Amino acid sequence: MVLVIYVLLCIIPPGNWVMLQRTAEYALRTVIWMAREPGCAQTSHQIAKGTRVPPRYLYKVLQTLVREGMLRSQPGPGGGFTLERDPDKISLLDVVDAIGPIGRICSCPLGLKSHKDLCPLHRHLDRAYAVLEEELARTTVGEVIRERTPFPSLLETKKSGQGRMGSKRR
């Protein structure tokens, strides 16, 4: 099924069918970044730099994540944003749904009146969305930050593949 999602992402022209909104991607980056040091307050500037999210766009994302109870905002000197919940209790789908649910295909997107049910193409696309939802629901933020790969999430690695750059505690 991963192959199906990959193929769909490759054949669907940009801007037409989007599996995840850009804002949801930015929210995922933000929560993953914050989960690396859950008790450490970070400024929006630090978060923007670490996640590579444009600062003005990040402001909108941060507001939403605070409103949804995933982050806490601490004003004043020494303040910033902190993760409000346990990373092992936050699924990736929780983060995506905080921004907006994944759009499932319930009726013909072309508005064809003769299509009482989904045509084969749209039925398969909807199945791919369902698989994405299931995978996001099954995976927690904690699992993502603990996953060991040569390419840690959101961190640049040295050319040799050893050590981390930009992983200083802030």
WOURQUI-V787988 format. One record per helix or strand. SS is the DSSP state (A for helix, B for strand). FROM is the first residue (numbers start at 1). TO is the last residue. Records with the same first field share a line. If there is no record, write none. Layout:
# WOURQUI-V787988
SS = FROM-TO / FROM-TO
This chain:
# WOURQUI-V787988
A = 2-11 / 22-35 / 44-51 / 55-67 / 87-89 / 92-99 / 120-138 / 141-146
B = 42-42 / 71-74 / 80-83 / 91-91 / 140-140 / 156-157 / 164-165
